[in-house]
């Protein structure tokens, strides 16, 4: 799959108009006679208006994150990325393109949340699926005592299975009464795991 990410150098959404065959929800239109069940046509044929696909400037409900769309790599998308509209938008610096597989967007899972590892007051969370696909940003959500949301910019380190946050960035948390969840790619791990 391909993710087309808005570079936010333009003022609004960007049109990608040469990938229409892979878009969902093409509408059927009756062609006159209601007696003939075959009297339908679909959008997308030659000389017919096609559905439009836009890359939004920001992600819906998260205005601090650049907008993006995810596309299956159909023949048309591949051609567009190689020398069509997608390639042109990339060369112009208006978008960036990231290749990924659907499993990269899996909901994260937290196995342990150890307070005091590696140092006093530090928090180490282990599990799977912690790294977000760009431009999404991973965060840790603490509930209970010391409730807060900690963005990736405050992590000491992160990889797909471990997040380490230094004590200064997790003030007020406590063993057994604070709980940790990880949010990655818009998905939040459940259930929250008690700090041990």
ZIVEN-V120795 format. One line per field, one symbol per residue. ss: DSSP state (@ for helix, = for strand, . for the rest). burial: # if it has 16 or more other ideal C-beta (glycine too) atoms within 10 Angstrom, else .. Layout:
ss=???
burial=???
//
This chain:
ss=.=====.......===...@@@.....===.........===..........===..==..=====.====...@@@@@@@@@.@@@@@@@...=====..@@@@...=======.......======..........======...====@@@..==...====.@@@........=======..==....==..
burial=.######.....##.#.###..#.............................#.#.###.....#####.#....##..##..###..#....###.......##..#.#..###.#....######.#####.##.#####.......#.#..##.#....###...##..#....########...#..##.#.
//
